[in-house]
Amino acid sequence: MKDIFHLLKGGNKPSLLAGVVNLILGIIKGIAFVFTGNVAMFAEMMHSLGDSANQFFVFIGSALSKKAPTPKFPTGFGRVVNLVCLGAVLIVGILAYETILEGWKHIQHPAASTGIAITISVLALGIILEGIVLLKAAKEIVHEAGQTATIFTVLPKAFANLNHAKPATKLVFMEDTVATSGGIIAIISVLISHFAGWSAAEGIASIIIGVMMFYVVASVFLENARGAIGETDEDMLNHIAYLVSDDENIRDIQRLEVIKEGEVLHVEVMAEVDPTLSFAQVDDIRDHLMEILLTQNKVARVTISFDEDDGITNWSHIGERPDSLKTKD
């Protein structure tokens, strides 16, 4: 039990915060829907409850992914977070379908809702709380990218670095982007319905929110499916290839793999060295490379092996030298 609590402390904090906030919002929106009958409020309630459920799952999955390797699972548990995210987005997909279906029913059979003050107040509260979580997730993404940002630049920088974010953080950021914008769309639809008398606007808003939810499902599902299988990080592959080849004792690289394992990277290198080097010299080369590679961003495990130089070039760099390394030329 103590080990479980220790692991949970290392879980993705934005996921936990988002789970709590969305649970509270889902309950509040559900109560508001009962009193007002507003279909846009129903869509927001479903969205909040779905987000809450999967974000709690993601928090637990991100914590379990940090469990140390065991003899039975020697490569560790890094991909657990990808599997959990896959399950989480399926929940969102089901709720997105229900949201679109309810919106379509409302368009076919529009009914005027009541309690506009309650509806607007609850939706505005949701936008504020979801916006706070969104900013928290954005700051986490910028931090993971090794950058700094102000409150005015954090969102643009988060979008720019979204592909480099941890799976759990990216899921929270995307879901809360949809939740915040969905709240704004819902308010607009309520105002149109109330003042223009066009009740179908709420149904259209519900469908729009459901479609945005499906976009999150598709994007996150595909990314985590690749992660669960074992995807190469192409940028880090190129980066590490240059780091290894920069060592004057390395003649060639026979094989290099940089595999995403959940939130971290595992690196495997097979390099060629001068066959006249002693075992002690080769061991020093290995220690030097290990020290360099383990300091790279997100690299958690490195395996290095050597073979004698066969005079044949096996490795060709896949891209230009990263800017961060050009000063070493």
C-alpha positions as protocol buffer text, in pm:
chain_id: "A"
residue {
  index: 1
  type: MET
  ca { x: 0 y: 0 z: 0 }
}
residue {
  index: 2
  type: LYS
  ca { x: 286 y: 235 z: 84 }
}
residue {
  index: 3
  type: ASP
  ca { x: 438 y: 170 z: -260 }
}
residue {
  index: 4
  type: ILE
  ca { x: 109 y: 260 z: -428 }
}
residue {
  index: 5
  type: PHE
  ca { x: 85 y: 594 z: -247 }
}
residue {
  index: 6
  type: HIS
  ca { x: 450 y: 662 z: -334 }
}
residue {
  index: 7
  type: LEU
  ca { x: 375 y: 600 z: -704 }
}
residue {
  index: 8
  type: LEU
  ca { x: 63 y: 818 z: -694 }
}
residue {
  index: 9
  type: LYS
  ca { x: 274 y: 1110 z: -570 }
}
residue {
  index: 10
  type: GLY
  ca { x: 459 y: 1093 z: -902 }
}
residue {
  index: 11
  type: GLY
  ca { x: 139 y: 1097 z: -1110 }
}
residue {
  index: 12
  type: ASN
  ca { x: 63 y: 1368 z: -1362 }
}
residue {
  index: 13
  type: LYS
  ca { x: -55 y: 1665 z: -1152 }
}
residue {
  index: 14
  type: PRO
  ca { x: -250 y: 1845 z: -1430 }
}
residue {
  index: 15
  type: SER
  ca { x: -453 y: 1525 z: -1478 }
}
residue {
  index: 16
  type: LEU
  ca { x: -545 y: 1508 z: -1111 }
}
residue {
  index: 17
  type: LEU
  ca { x: -640 y: 1876 z: -1098 }
}
residue {
  index: 18
  type: ALA
  ca { x: -844 y: 1846 z: -1416 }
}
residue {
  index: 19
  type: GLY
  ca { x: -1021 y: 1535 z: -1283 }
}
residue {
  index: 20
  type: VAL
  ca { x: -1129 y: 1708 z: -962 }
}
residue {
  index: 21
  type: VAL
  ca { x: -1237 y: 2028 z: -1138 }
}
residue {
  index: 22
  type: ASN
  ca { x: -1435 y: 1845 z: -1405 }
}
residue {
  index: 23
  type: LEU
  ca { x: -1609 y: 1624 z: -1149 }
}
residue {
  index: 24
  type: ILE
  ca { x: -1729 y: 1932 z: -960 }
}
residue {
  index: 25
  type: LEU
  ca { x: -1834 y: 2102 z: -1283 }
}
residue {
  index: 26
  type: GLY
  ca { x: -2012 y: 1790 z: -1409 }
}
residue {
  index: 27
  type: ILE
  ca { x: -2223 y: 1773 z: -1093 }
}
residue {
  index: 28
  type: ILE
  ca { x: -2305 y: 2145 z: -1105 }
}
residue {
  index: 29
  type: LYS
  ca { x: -2394 y: 2129 z: -1476 }
}
residue {
  index: 30
  type: GLY
  ca { x: -2607 y: 1821 z: -1417 }
}
residue {
  index: 31
  type: ILE
  ca { x: -2809 y: 2001 z: -1150 }
}
residue {
  index: 32
  type: ALA
  ca { x: -2844 y: 2303 z: -1379 }
}
residue {
  index: 33
  type: PHE
  ca { x: -2965 y: 2080 z: -1666 }
}
residue {
  index: 34
  type: VAL
  ca { x: -3235 y: 1929 z: -1443 }
}
residue {
  index: 35
  type: PHE
  ca { x: -3367 y: 2274 z: -1358 }
}
residue {
  index: 36
  type: THR
  ca { x: -3332 y: 2437 z: -1702 }
}
residue {
  index: 37
  type: GLY
  ca { x: -3365 y: 2153 z: -1956 }
}
residue {
  index: 38
  type: ASN
  ca { x: -3096 y: 2327 z: -2163 }
}
residue {
  index: 39
  type: VAL
  ca { x: -2948 y: 2080 z: -2413 }
}
residue {
  index: 40
  type: ALA
  ca { x: -2622 y: 2276 z: -2445 }
}
residue {
  index: 41
  type: MET
  ca { x: -2589 y: 2238 z: -2067 }
}
residue {
  index: 42
  type: PHE
  ca { x: -2645 y: 1863 z: -2114 }
}
residue {
  index: 43
  type: ALA
  ca { x: -2360 y: 1853 z: -2365 }
}
residue {
  index: 44
  type: GLU
  ca { x: -2132 y: 2039 z: -2124 }
}
residue {
  index: 45
  type: MET
  ca { x: -2233 y: 1807 z: -1838 }
}
residue {
  index: 46
  type: MET
  ca { x: -2146 y: 1498 z: -2044 }
}
residue {
  index: 47
  type: HIS
  ca { x: -1819 y: 1655 z: -2150 }
}
residue {
  index: 48
  type: SER
  ca { x: -1718 y: 1743 z: -1793 }
}
residue {
  index: 49
  type: LEU
  ca { x: -1808 y: 1401 z: -1649 }
}
residue {
  index: 50
  type: GLY
  ca { x: -1627 y: 1224 z: -1934 }
}
residue {
  index: 51
  type: ASP
  ca { x: -1319 y: 1438 z: -1887 }
}
residue {
  index: 52
  type: SER
  ca { x: -1326 y: 1377 z: -1513 }
}
residue {
  index: 53
  type: ALA
  ca { x: -1343 y: 998 z: -1550 }
}
residue {
  index: 54
  type: ASN
  ca { x: -1064 y: 964 z: -1802 }
}
residue {
  index: 55
  type: GLN
  ca { x: -839 y: 1221 z: -1634 }
}
residue {
  index: 56
  type: PHE
  ca { x: -854 y: 1025 z: -1308 }
}
residue {
  index: 57
  type: PHE
  ca { x: -764 y: 714 z: -1508 }
}
residue {
  index: 58
  type: VAL
  ca { x: -480 y: 900 z: -1677 }
}
residue {
  index: 59
  type: PHE
  ca { x: -348 y: 1024 z: -1342 }
}
residue {
  index: 60
  type: ILE
  ca { x: -336 y: 669 z: -1207 }
}
residue {
  index: 61
  type: GLY
  ca { x: -184 y: 538 z: -1532 }
}
residue {
  index: 62
  type: SER
  ca { x: 86 y: 806 z: -1536 }
}
residue {
  index: 63
  type: ALA
  ca { x: 174 y: 712 z: -1177 }
}
residue {
  index: 64
  type: LEU
  ca { x: 190 y: 337 z: -1248 }
}
residue {
  index: 65
  type: SER
  ca { x: 405 y: 400 z: -1557 }
}
residue {
  index: 66
  type: LYS
  ca { x: 685 y: 517 z: -1326 }
}
residue {
  index: 67
  type: LYS
  ca { x: 704 y: 182 z: -1148 }
}
residue {
  index: 68
  type: ALA
  ca { x: 1058 y: 44 z: -1159 }
}
residue {
  index: 69
  type: PRO
  ca { x: 1135 y: -252 z: -1390 }
}
residue {
  index: 70
  type: THR
  ca { x: 1099 y: -599 z: -1241 }
}
residue {
  index: 71
  type: PRO
  ca { x: 1248 y: -935 z: -1343 }
}
residue {
  index: 72
  type: LYS
  ca { x: 915 y: -1023 z: -1506 }
}
residue {
  index: 73
  type: PHE
  ca { x: 888 y: -682 z: -1682 }
}
residue {
  index: 74
  type: PRO
  ca { x: 1251 y: -583 z: -1745 }
}
residue {
  index: 75
  type: THR
  ca { x: 1168 y: -295 z: -1980 }
}
residue {
  index: 76
  type: GLY
  ca { x: 956 y: -121 z: -1717 }
}
residue {
  index: 77
  type: PHE
  ca { x: 598 y: 5 z: -1723 }
}
residue {
  index: 78
  type: GLY
  ca { x: 635 y: 324 z: -1927 }
}
residue {
  index: 79
  type: ARG
  ca { x: 374 y: 224 z: -2185 }
}
residue {
  index: 80
  type: VAL
  ca { x: 104 y: 180 z: -1921 }
}
residue {
  index: 81
  type: VAL
  ca { x: 21 y: 550 z: -1959 }
}
residue {
  index: 82
  type: ASN
  ca { x: -38 y: 497 z: -2334 }
}
residue {
  index: 83
  type: LEU
  ca { x: -272 y: 206 z: -2265 }
}
residue {
  index: 84
  type: VAL
  ca { x: -465 y: 406 z: -2005 }
}
residue {
  index: 85
  type: CYS
  ca { x: -496 y: 703 z: -2242 }
}
residue {
  index: 86
  type: LEU
  ca { x: -636 y: 467 z: -2506 }
}
residue {
  index: 87
  type: GLY
  ca { x: -904 y: 353 z: -2263 }
}
residue {
  index: 88
  type: ALA
  ca { x: -972 y: 710 z: -2154 }
}
residue {
  index: 89
  type: VAL
  ca { x: -1041 y: 841 z: -2503 }
}
residue {
  index: 90
  type: LEU
  ca { x: -1287 y: 556 z: -2567 }
}
residue {
  index: 91
  type: ILE
  ca { x: -1495 y: 696 z: -2281 }
}
residue {
  index: 92
  type: VAL
  ca { x: -1478 y: 1040 z: -2440 }
}
residue {
  index: 93
  type: GLY
  ca { x: -1582 y: 886 z: -2773 }
}
residue {
  index: 94
  type: ILE
  ca { x: -1896 y: 730 z: -2624 }
}
residue {
  index: 95
  type: LEU
  ca { x: -1992 y: 1056 z: -2454 }
}
residue {
  index: 96
  type: ALA
  ca { x: -1921 y: 1250 z: -2775 }
}
residue {
  index: 97
  type: TYR
  ca { x: -2164 y: 1024 z: -2961 }
}
residue {
  index: 98
  type: GLU
  ca { x: -2433 y: 1078 z: -2695 }
}
residue {
  index: 99
  type: THR
  ca { x: -2372 y: 1454 z: -2708 }
}
residue {
  index: 100
  type: ILE
  ca { x: -2415 y: 1466 z: -3087 }
}
residue {
  index: 101
  type: LEU
  ca { x: -2723 y: 1243 z: -3070 }
}
residue {
  index: 102
  type: GLU
  ca { x: -2887 y: 1464 z: -2808 }
}
residue {
  index: 103
  type: GLY
  ca { x: -2809 y: 1773 z: -3016 }
}
residue {
  index: 104
  type: TRP
  ca { x: -2963 y: 1617 z: -3326 }
}
residue {
  index: 105
  type: LYS
  ca { x: -3280 y: 1525 z: -3133 }
}
residue {
  index: 106
  type: HIS
  ca { x: -3306 y: 1884 z: -3011 }
}
residue {
  index: 107
  type: ILE
  ca { x: -3273 y: 2020 z: -3366 }
}
residue {
  index: 108
  type: GLN
  ca { x: -3552 y: 1790 z: -3484 }
}
residue {
  index: 109
  type: HIS
  ca { x: -3773 y: 1866 z: -3185 }
}
residue {
  index: 110
  type: PRO
  ca { x: -3661 y: 2202 z: -3043 }
}
residue {
  index: 111
  type: ALA
  ca { x: -3789 y: 2293 z: -2700 }
}
residue {
  index: 112
  type: ALA
  ca { x: -3736 y: 2620 z: -2523 }
}
residue {
  index: 113
  type: SER
  ca { x: -3522 y: 2599 z: -2210 }
}
residue {
  index: 114
  type: THR
  ca { x: -3565 y: 2806 z: -1896 }
}
residue {
  index: 115
  type: GLY
  ca { x: -3342 y: 2960 z: -1633 }
}
residue {
  index: 116
  type: ILE
  ca { x: -3108 y: 3157 z: -1858 }
}
residue {
  index: 117
  type: ALA
  ca { x: -2942 y: 3322 z: -1558 }
}
residue {
  index: 118
  type: ILE
  ca { x: -2858 y: 2983 z: -1403 }
}
residue {
  index: 119
  type: THR
  ca { x: -2734 y: 2850 z: -1737 }
}
residue {
  index: 120
  type: ILE
  ca { x: -2508 y: 3145 z: -1814 }
}
residue {
  index: 121
  type: SER
  ca { x: -2371 y: 3154 z: -1458 }
}
residue {
  index: 122
  type: VAL
  ca { x: -2284 y: 2784 z: -1455 }
}
residue {
  index: 123
  type: LEU
  ca { x: -2128 y: 2792 z: -1803 }
}
residue {
  index: 124
  type: ALA
  ca { x: -1925 y: 3102 z: -1712 }
}
residue {
  index: 125
  type: LEU
  ca { x: -1801 y: 2928 z: -1395 }
}
residue {
  index: 126
  type: GLY
  ca { x: -1703 y: 2631 z: -1610 }
}
residue {
  index: 127
  type: ILE
  ca { x: -1508 y: 2850 z: -1852 }
}
residue {
  index: 128
  type: ILE
  ca { x: -1316 y: 3011 z: -1564 }
}
residue {
  index: 129
  type: LEU
  ca { x: -1228 y: 2681 z: -1392 }
}
residue {
  index: 130
  type: GLU
  ca { x: -1150 y: 2499 z: -1717 }
}
residue {
  index: 131
  type: GLY
  ca { x: -938 y: 2798 z: -1822 }
}
residue {
  index: 132
  type: ILE
  ca { x: -735 y: 2771 z: -1500 }
}
residue {
  index: 133
  type: VAL
  ca { x: -669 y: 2401 z: -1566 }
}
residue {
  index: 134
  type: LEU
  ca { x: -586 y: 2480 z: -1929 }
}
residue {
  index: 135
  type: LEU
  ca { x: -324 y: 2735 z: -1822 }
}
residue {
  index: 136
  type: LYS
  ca { x: -181 y: 2487 z: -1570 }
}
residue {
  index: 137
  type: ALA
  ca { x: -146 y: 2222 z: -1843 }
}
residue {
  index: 138
  type: ALA
  ca { x: 3 y: 2481 z: -2082 }
}
residue {
  index: 139
  type: LYS
  ca { x: 266 y: 2579 z: -1823 }
}
residue {
  index: 140
  type: GLU
  ca { x: 350 y: 2211 z: -1776 }
}
residue {
  index: 141
  type: ILE
  ca { x: 400 y: 2164 z: -2152 }
}
residue {
  index: 142
  type: VAL
  ca { x: 624 y: 2472 z: -2174 }
}
residue {
  index: 143
  type: HIS
  ca { x: 820 y: 2348 z: -1873 }
}
residue {
  index: 144
  type: GLU
  ca { x: 860 y: 2001 z: -2026 }
}
residue {
  index: 145
  type: ALA
  ca { x: 997 y: 2171 z: -2339 }
}
residue {
  index: 146
  type: GLY
  ca { x: 1258 y: 2350 z: -2126 }
}
residue {
  index: 147
  type: GLN
  ca { x: 1118 y: 2695 z: -2200 }
}
residue {
  index: 148
  type: THR
  ca { x: 971 y: 2983 z: -2002 }
}
residue {
  index: 149
  type: ALA
  ca { x: 660 y: 3186 z: -2075 }
}
residue {
  index: 150
  type: THR
  ca { x: 442 y: 3463 z: -1939 }
}
residue {
  index: 151
  type: ILE
  ca { x: 66 y: 3435 z: -1895 }
}
residue {
  index: 152
  type: PHE
  ca { x: 29 y: 3602 z: -2237 }
}
residue {
  index: 153
  type: THR
  ca { x: 266 y: 3368 z: -2423 }
}
residue {
  index: 154
  type: VAL
  ca { x: 207 y: 3038 z: -2242 }
}
residue {
  index: 155
  type: LEU
  ca { x: -79 y: 2921 z: -2467 }
}
residue {
  index: 156
  type: PRO
  ca { x: 95 y: 2991 z: -2802 }
}
residue {
  index: 157
  type: LYS
  ca { x: 413 y: 2822 z: -2673 }
}
residue {
  index: 158
  type: ALA
  ca { x: 214 y: 2525 z: -2547 }
}
residue {
  index: 159
  type: PHE
  ca { x: 52 y: 2475 z: -2889 }
}
residue {
  index: 160
  type: ALA
  ca { x: 395 y: 2510 z: -3054 }
}
residue {
  index: 161
  type: ASN
  ca { x: 543 y: 2238 z: -2830 }
}
residue {
  index: 162
  type: LEU
  ca { x: 237 y: 2013 z: -2812 }
}
residue {
  index: 163
  type: ASN
  ca { x: 403 y: 1729 z: -3004 }
}
residue {
  index: 164
  type: HIS
  ca { x: 677 y: 1711 z: -2740 }
}
residue {
  index: 165
  type: ALA
  ca { x: 441 y: 1703 z: -2440 }
}
residue {
  index: 166
  type: LYS
  ca { x: 395 y: 1398 z: -2218 }
}
residue {
  index: 167
  type: PRO
  ca { x: 92 y: 1188 z: -2323 }
}
residue {
  index: 168
  type: ALA
  ca { x: -104 y: 1264 z: -2005 }
}
residue {
  index: 169
  type: THR
  ca { x: -33 y: 1637 z: -2014 }
}
residue {
  index: 170
  type: LYS
  ca { x: -122 y: 1657 z: -2383 }
}
residue {
  index: 171
  type: LEU
  ca { x: -455 y: 1482 z: -2321 }
}
residue {
  index: 172
  type: VAL
  ca { x: -545 y: 1726 z: -2042 }
}
residue {
  index: 173
  type: PHE
  ca { x: -445 y: 2026 z: -2253 }
}
residue {
  index: 174
  type: MET
  ca { x: -648 y: 1916 z: -2554 }
}
residue {
  index: 175
  type: GLU
  ca { x: -954 y: 1823 z: -2350 }
}
residue {
  index: 176
  type: ASP
  ca { x: -955 y: 2151 z: -2160 }
}
residue {
  index: 177
  type: THR
  ca { x: -903 y: 2347 z: -2481 }
}
residue {
  index: 178
  type: VAL
  ca { x: -1221 y: 2186 z: -2612 }
}
residue {
  index: 179
  type: ALA
  ca { x: -1396 y: 2231 z: -2276 }
}
residue {
  index: 180
  type: THR
  ca { x: -1315 y: 2603 z: -2255 }
}
residue {
  index: 181
  type: SER
  ca { x: -1409 y: 2675 z: -2616 }
}
residue {
  index: 182
  type: GLY
  ca { x: -1715 y: 2451 z: -2580 }
}
residue {
  index: 183
  type: GLY
  ca { x: -1834 y: 2657 z: -2285 }
}
residue {
  index: 184
  type: ILE
  ca { x: -1807 y: 2973 z: -2494 }
}
residue {
  index: 185
  type: ILE
  ca { x: -2001 y: 2809 z: -2779 }
}
residue {
  index: 186
  type: ALA
  ca { x: -2268 y: 2693 z: -2534 }
}
residue {
  index: 187
  type: ILE
  ca { x: -2314 y: 3046 z: -2392 }
}
residue {
  index: 188
  type: ILE
  ca { x: -2348 y: 3191 z: -2743 }
}
residue {
  index: 189
  type: SER
  ca { x: -2608 y: 2928 z: -2833 }
}
residue {
  index: 190
  type: VAL
  ca { x: -2806 y: 2998 z: -2516 }
}
residue {
  index: 191
  type: LEU
  ca { x: -2811 y: 3372 z: -2588 }
}
residue {
  index: 192
  type: ILE
  ca { x: -2921 y: 3314 z: -2948 }
}
residue {
  index: 193
  type: SER
  ca { x: -3192 y: 3074 z: -2835 }
}
residue {
  index: 194
  type: HIS
  ca { x: -3321 y: 3315 z: -2570 }
}
residue {
  index: 195
  type: PHE
  ca { x: -3308 y: 3647 z: -2752 }
}
residue {
  index: 196
  type: ALA
  ca { x: -3362 y: 3534 z: -3114 }
}
residue {
  index: 197
  type: GLY
  ca { x: -3609 y: 3258 z: -3033 }
}
residue {
  index: 198
  type: TRP
  ca { x: -3407 y: 3001 z: -3233 }
}
residue {
  index: 199
  type: SER
  ca { x: -3411 y: 2701 z: -2998 }
}
residue {
  index: 200
  type: ALA
  ca { x: -3227 y: 2480 z: -3248 }
}
residue {
  index: 201
  type: ALA
  ca { x: -2910 y: 2682 z: -3177 }
}
residue {
  index: 202
  type: GLU
  ca { x: -2859 y: 2482 z: -2856 }
}
residue {
  index: 203
  type: GLY
  ca { x: -2877 y: 2157 z: -3050 }
}
residue {
  index: 204
  type: ILE
  ca { x: -2625 y: 2284 z: -3304 }
}
residue {
  index: 205
  type: ALA
  ca { x: -2393 y: 2384 z: -3018 }
}
residue {
  index: 206
  type: SER
  ca { x: -2425 y: 2036 z: -2871 }
}
residue {
  index: 207
  type: ILE
  ca { x: -2327 y: 1879 z: -3205 }
}
residue {
  index: 208
  type: ILE
  ca { x: -2028 y: 2116 z: -3242 }
}
residue {
  index: 209
  type: ILE
  ca { x: -1906 y: 2027 z: -2891 }
}
residue {
  index: 210
  type: GLY
  ca { x: -1947 y: 1656 z: -2968 }
}
residue {
  index: 211
  type: VAL
  ca { x: -1749 y: 1688 z: -3291 }
}
residue {
  index: 212
  type: MET
  ca { x: -1468 y: 1866 z: -3105 }
}
residue {
  index: 213
  type: MET
  ca { x: -1468 y: 1582 z: -2852 }
}
residue {
  index: 214
  type: PHE
  ca { x: -1433 y: 1334 z: -3139 }
}
residue {
  index: 215
  type: TYR
  ca { x: -1133 y: 1530 z: -3270 }
}
residue {
  index: 216
  type: VAL
  ca { x: -962 y: 1483 z: -2933 }
}
residue {
  index: 217
  type: VAL
  ca { x: -1049 y: 1113 z: -2944 }
}
residue {
  index: 218
  type: ALA
  ca { x: -898 y: 1066 z: -3291 }
}
residue {
  index: 219
  type: SER
  ca { x: -582 y: 1266 z: -3219 }
}
residue {
  index: 220
  type: VAL
  ca { x: -505 y: 1116 z: -2879 }
}
residue {
  index: 221
  type: PHE
  ca { x: -602 y: 762 z: -2981 }
}
residue {
  index: 222
  type: LEU
  ca { x: -366 y: 753 z: -3278 }
}
residue {
  index: 223
  type: GLU
  ca { x: -75 y: 899 z: -3083 }
}
residue {
  index: 224
  type: ASN
  ca { x: -113 y: 662 z: -2789 }
}
residue {
  index: 225
  type: ALA
  ca { x: -168 y: 363 z: -3017 }
}
residue {
  index: 226
  type: ARG
  ca { x: 173 y: 437 z: -3169 }
}
residue {
  index: 227
  type: GLY
  ca { x: 318 y: 480 z: -2821 }
}
residue {
  index: 228
  type: ALA
  ca { x: 175 y: 150 z: -2700 }
}
residue {
  index: 229
  type: ILE
  ca { x: 332 y: -31 z: -2995 }
}
residue {
  index: 230
  type: GLY
  ca { x: 666 y: 145 z: -2947 }
}
residue {
  index: 231
  type: GLU
  ca { x: 732 y: 455 z: -3156 }
}
residue {
  index: 232
  type: THR
  ca { x: 1068 y: 607 z: -3248 }
}
residue {
  index: 233
  type: ASP
  ca { x: 1132 y: 967 z: -3145 }
}
residue {
  index: 234
  type: GLU
  ca { x: 1281 y: 1090 z: -3473 }
}
residue {
  index: 235
  type: ASP
  ca { x: 1405 y: 1423 z: -3334 }
}
residue {
  index: 236
  type: MET
  ca { x: 1590 y: 1262 z: -3045 }
}
residue {
  index: 237
  type: LEU
  ca { x: 1719 y: 986 z: -3274 }
}
residue {
  index: 238
  type: ASN
  ca { x: 1894 y: 1246 z: -3487 }
}
residue {
  index: 239
  type: HIS
  ca { x: 2009 y: 1439 z: -3181 }
}
residue {
  index: 240
  type: ILE
  ca { x: 2162 y: 1134 z: -3012 }
}
residue {
  index: 241
  type: ALA
  ca { x: 2320 y: 1011 z: -3336 }
}
residue {
  index: 242
  type: TYR
  ca { x: 2525 y: 1330 z: -3348 }
}
residue {
  index: 243
  type: LEU
  ca { x: 2613 y: 1308 z: -2979 }
}
residue {
  index: 244
  type: VAL
  ca { x: 2747 y: 955 z: -3023 }
}
residue {
  index: 245
  type: SER
  ca { x: 2935 y: 1027 z: -3345 }
}
residue {
  index: 246
  type: ASP
  ca { x: 3094 y: 1335 z: -3187 }
}
residue {
  index: 247
  type: ASP
  ca { x: 3308 y: 1104 z: -2973 }
}
residue {
  index: 248
  type: GLU
  ca { x: 3641 y: 1078 z: -3155 }
}
residue {
  index: 249
  type: ASN
  ca { x: 3666 y: 709 z: -3066 }
}
residue {
  index: 250
  type: ILE
  ca { x: 3343 y: 615 z: -3243 }
}
residue {
  index: 251
  type: ARG
  ca { x: 3409 y: 504 z: -3600 }
}
residue {
  index: 252
  type: ASP
  ca { x: 3051 y: 421 z: -3696 }
}
residue {
  index: 253
  type: ILE
  ca { x: 2703 y: 344 z: -3558 }
}
residue {
  index: 254
  type: GLN
  ca { x: 2571 y: 0 z: -3646 }
}
residue {
  index: 255
  type: ARG
  ca { x: 2233 y: 45 z: -3479 }
}
residue {
  index: 256
  type: LEU
  ca { x: 2056 y: 321 z: -3287 }
}
residue {
  index: 257
  type: GLU
  ca { x: 1707 y: 308 z: -3140 }
}
residue {
  index: 258
  type: VAL
  ca { x: 1531 y: 581 z: -2943 }
}
residue {
  index: 259
  type: ILE
  ca { x: 1194 y: 439 z: -2835 }
}
residue {
  index: 260
  type: LYS
  ca { x: 920 y: 625 z: -2650 }
}
residue {
  index: 261
  type: GLU
  ca { x: 824 y: 440 z: -2334 }
}
residue {
  index: 262
  type: GLY
  ca { x: 531 y: 643 z: -2206 }
}
residue {
  index: 263
  type: GLU
  ca { x: 673 y: 971 z: -2077 }
}
residue {
  index: 264
  type: VAL
  ca { x: 1040 y: 875 z: -2115 }
}
residue {
  index: 265
  type: LEU
  ca { x: 1283 y: 751 z: -2380 }
}
residue {
  index: 266
  type: HIS
  ca { x: 1488 y: 432 z: -2393 }
}
residue {
  index: 267
  type: VAL
  ca { x: 1807 y: 443 z: -2601 }
}
residue {
  index: 268
  type: GLU
  ca { x: 1996 y: 147 z: -2746 }
}
residue {
  index: 269
  type: VAL
  ca { x: 2327 y: 201 z: -2929 }
}
residue {
  index: 270
  type: MET
  ca { x: 2555 y: -42 z: -3112 }
}
residue {
  index: 271
  type: ALA
  ca { x: 2871 y: 149 z: -3206 }
}
residue {
  index: 272
  type: GLU
  ca { x: 3193 y: 52 z: -3383 }
}
residue {
  index: 273
  type: VAL
  ca { x: 3534 y: 136 z: -3237 }
}
residue {
  index: 274
  type: ASP
  ca { x: 3898 y: 80 z: -3325 }
}
residue {
  index: 275
  type: PRO
  ca { x: 3970 y: -294 z: -3269 }
}
residue {
  index: 276
  type: THR
  ca { x: 4312 y: -210 z: -3121 }
}
residue {
  index: 277
  type: LEU
  ca { x: 4159 y: -35 z: -2818 }
}
residue {
  index: 278
  type: SER
  ca { x: 4188 y: -215 z: -2486 }
}
residue {
  index: 279
  type: PHE
  ca { x: 3889 y: -329 z: -2281 }
}
residue {
  index: 280
  type: ALA
  ca { x: 3960 y: -53 z: -2028 }
}
residue {
  index: 281
  type: GLN
  ca { x: 3961 y: 212 z: -2300 }
}
residue {
  index: 282
  type: VAL
  ca { x: 3633 y: 87 z: -2446 }
}
residue {
  index: 283
  type: ASP
  ca { x: 3483 y: 85 z: -2097 }
}
residue {
  index: 284
  type: ASP
  ca { x: 3587 y: 450 z: -2053 }
}
residue {
  index: 285
  type: ILE
  ca { x: 3420 y: 535 z: -2385 }
}
residue {
  index: 286
  type: ARG
  ca { x: 3102 y: 365 z: -2266 }
}
residue {
  index: 287
  type: ASP
  ca { x: 3104 y: 553 z: -1934 }
}
residue {
  index: 288
  type: HIS
  ca { x: 3155 y: 883 z: -2116 }
}
residue {
  index: 289
  type: LEU
  ca { x: 2865 y: 820 z: -2357 }
}
residue {
  index: 290
  type: MET
  ca { x: 2638 y: 700 z: -2077 }
}
residue {
  index: 291
  type: GLU
  ca { x: 2703 y: 1020 z: -1883 }
}
residue {
  index: 292
  type: ILE
  ca { x: 2618 y: 1236 z: -2184 }
}
residue {
  index: 293
  type: LEU
  ca { x: 2310 y: 1045 z: -2301 }
}
residue {
  index: 294
  type: LEU
  ca { x: 2147 y: 1011 z: -1959 }
}
residue {
  index: 295
  type: THR
  ca { x: 2150 y: 1390 z: -1921 }
}
residue {
  index: 296
  type: GLN
  ca { x: 1941 y: 1437 z: -2237 }
}
residue {
  index: 297
  type: ASN
  ca { x: 1578 y: 1541 z: -2202 }
}
residue {
  index: 298
  type: LYS
  ca { x: 1341 y: 1249 z: -2119 }
}
residue {
  index: 299
  type: VAL
  ca { x: 1613 y: 982 z: -2160 }
}
residue {
  index: 300
  type: ALA
  ca { x: 1565 y: 734 z: -1874 }
}
residue {
  index: 301
  type: ARG
  ca { x: 1758 y: 425 z: -1984 }
}
residue {
  index: 302
  type: VAL
  ca { x: 2058 y: 372 z: -2210 }
}
residue {
  index: 303
  type: THR
  ca { x: 2209 y: 48 z: -2337 }
}
residue {
  index: 304
  type: ILE
  ca { x: 2544 y: 72 z: -2518 }
}
residue {
  index: 305
  type: SER
  ca { x: 2733 y: -210 z: -2686 }
}
residue {
  index: 306
  type: PHE
  ca { x: 3038 y: -211 z: -2911 }
}
residue {
  index: 307
  type: ASP
  ca { x: 3176 y: -397 z: -3209 }
}
residue {
  index: 308
  type: GLU
  ca { x: 3503 y: -362 z: -3396 }
}
residue {
  index: 309
  type: ASP
  ca { x: 3517 y: -127 z: -3694 }
}
residue {
  index: 310
  type: ASP
  ca { x: 3453 y: -322 z: -4015 }
}
residue {
  index: 311
  type: GLY
  ca { x: 3543 y: -34 z: -4245 }
}
residue {
  index: 312
  type: ILE
  ca { x: 3188 y: -12 z: -4382 }
}
residue {
  index: 313
  type: THR
  ca { x: 2970 y: 290 z: -4307 }
}
residue {
  index: 314
  type: ASN
  ca { x: 2640 y: 165 z: -4167 }
}
residue {
  index: 315
  type: TRP
  ca { x: 2487 y: 488 z: -4035 }
}
residue {
  index: 316
  type: SER
  ca { x: 2379 y: 794 z: -4229 }
}
residue {
  index: 317
  type: HIS
  ca { x: 2233 y: 1089 z: -4039 }
}
residue {
  index: 318
  type: ILE
  ca { x: 1863 y: 1135 z: -4099 }
}
residue {
  index: 319
  type: GLY
  ca { x: 1851 y: 1513 z: -4068 }
}
residue {
  index: 320
  type: GLU
  ca { x: 2045 y: 1831 z: -4016 }
}
residue {
  index: 321
  type: ARG
  ca { x: 2245 y: 1877 z: -3701 }
}
residue {
  index: 322
  type: PRO
  ca { x: 2020 y: 2017 z: -3423 }
}
residue {
  index: 323
  type: ASP
  ca { x: 2078 y: 2384 z: -3345 }
}
residue {
  index: 324
  type: SER
  ca { x: 2165 y: 2298 z: -2984 }
}
residue {
  index: 325
  type: LEU
  ca { x: 2468 y: 2102 z: -3107 }
}
residue {
  index: 326
  type: LYS
  ca { x: 2598 y: 2320 z: -3388 }
}
residue {
  index: 327
  type: THR
  ca { x: 2834 y: 2505 z: -3155 }
}
residue {
  index: 328
  type: LYS
  ca { x: 3028 y: 2182 z: -3110 }
}
residue {
  index: 329
  type: ASP
  ca { x: 3137 y: 2167 z: -3475 }
}
